[in-house]
Amino acid sequence: MKIIKYPKKETWQELTLRPESRKVSLQETVQKVFEDVKNSGDEALRKYTLEFDKVCMDSFKVSEQEIQGAENQITEELKQAIFQARENIKKFHESQKEKSQIIDIQKGVKCWREARAIEKVGLYVPGGTAPLFSTVLMLGVPAQIAGCKQITLCSPPDKNGKIHPAVLFAAQSVGINEIYKIGGIQAVAALTFGTESVPKTYKIFGPGNQYVTAAKQYAQNFKVSIDLPAGPSEVLVVGDSQANPAFLSADLLSQAEHGVDSQVIFLTTDENILNQTITEIEKQLQALPRKEIASQALENSRTILFNNLEECLSFSNLYAPEHLILAVENAVQHIPKIENAGSVFLGNYSCESAGDYASGTNHTLPTNGYAVNYSGVSLDSFVKKVTFQELTKEGLQNIGKTVELMAEAEHLHAHKNAVSLRIN
């Protein structure tokens, strides 16, 4: 990790930059894959699965036999862990249901809003170097609570043309059986257009690498919405003199091991803590099975020493991290100062891993600075809000003159006439 001490404020913006691929080549690749999938359907999916995933696929849909067989391929302990995580996620997301409330605007005029599930949703679950079966729970649970009628899941196959059994078991545990062995750009394109095998969806959810993120953003050109631009993982950790360097290092490495394009940022006001944390990172790194991946991510990462906690929080708001850990004294007191973050972890024992798996909050979060204008996935992500109004004859008379005057001022006389005919 690069160490920076007491940077001048005019340099902060540069220090917030994430590692990125060349945008031009990225967009060209996405556009080409989308065009091929739109025109050639499953044939294009087979072509790109062979090119990108190095596996030849005859059929993409996971069979019922494969789904049922997955249960026998994972341990009973892991099954119970999945069940506990599912129930915690369910409890938190069910609490987000809103009751419809009819508002009497004035006599004879009532307005209200009701939620309706998005009928067809596509869930993307990353595979690659780490099969993220936890993402199945994070997306599948709220989709079921919302009442989505069609839930389609895509995840990249391994070299044997299989999806990890934990992904299949997690999907089964939340009631998803439309599962396809497709990853990357081609999966997003399939969910966008539909193919002979894969049904078209109205909204696409799920994290992924820069190619998946670019594909999701491109899908919006075809009347498909997305949850958020969720790209490579990142964490920003703030630690003061009371922080535990071993805990800090573990949190930083937990995100660094996601992928070589991940980024971790450590901010502190204590140089001793800084030095101890750097030493601890090197120590813990050596014991990680994904050491090479984490090491490359650390090359894109920074440790920054600031004068005080206020500067740390100001920099964090500028960076707008996916995950923010406040390993500081009286962390709860600093909540009002947090403006931009996907999910926040307060105190020495609120490790980011808890939110990734089982505390109940959703781990599908905005990355790459998008926390300035995006929220993480929630129950609201899977519904639309429809407004209703009901006017009586008296109600229309009460607001009719206002509508007539405003419509006439905008030169929309048919609008005015729709009111005038009724009140006259």
PyMOL commands that set and color helices and strands:
alter all, ss='L'
color gray80, all
select helices_A, chain A and resi 9-15+23-40+42-53+64-73+76-94+133-146+165-173+184-193+210-222+245-256+271-285+291-299+309-319+331-337+352-357+370-372+379-382+393-409+413-423
alter helices_A, ss='H'
color red, helices_A
select strands_A, chain A and resi 2-5+103-106+109-117+120-124+150-155+178-181+203-205+225-226+234-239+263-268+302-305+323-327+343-346+383-391
alter strands_A, ss='S'
color yellow, strands_A
deselect
rebuild
show_as cartoon
